[in-house]
């Protein structure tokens, strides 16, 4: 994940978990955590046990996260966060715990006549490209369960909508034609097509780096007719390190009824 992707992800995460965003510099985010979110990501179990045991007033943490260290001069002003950092992993876990699958409705004006809401099935995927380097991308796909049209960047399209987990009084929800199980199959196929169409020069580049590293390894053992065990161990380590592989994970998803 790039710094901008992490920053947007964090901003959305804290907004959806009702944490106040105190400041947003584009590369640095300061948030006031709720009690629940402090317990989930701040690693202060003894503090919260004390607060609950003594019935004291809670003081959830205010957190400053730096998503792009190149934009700041004083890195002690906050916590640098990047893919693989412990804090981001905690936030990923909290995301899974809180919202692996949701059912949401777009708010409608109760003063107007009955509004028809259309069902969409959304899945958020994380695609990871592994070799001696790592690249990750997030794909948010949504499919209209009436006509089957698939929309990329679905999450971004609904971020500014007023959503609720309770069906509005003056809303009529269309019964979906495409079953969610079938919709998932179609979105999985879409992800496979996106991966196929992606630039895979990184895999060939990894193969070239492996061959160069192997040449160096062979150079050190070129005078030995029978290679020692350590040679095979090092060679296997190189193969595992540079072997191109792709991993697809489902982060979360849901059904959204939208106007």
Buried (B, 14 or more C-beta within 10 A) or exposed (E): BBBEBBBBBBBBBBEBBEBEEEEBBEBBBBBBBBEBBBBBBBEBEEBBEEBEEEEEEEEBEEBBBBBBBEEBEEEEEBEBBBBEBEBBEBBBEBBEEBBEEBEBBBBBEEEEEEBEBBBBBBBBBBBBBBBBEEBBBBBBBBBBBBEEEBBEEBBEBBBEEEBEEEBBEEBEBEEBEBEBEBBBEBBBEBBEEBBEEBEEEBBEBBBEBBEEBBEEBEEEBEEEEEEEEEBEEBBEEBEEBBBBEEEEEBBBBBBBBBE
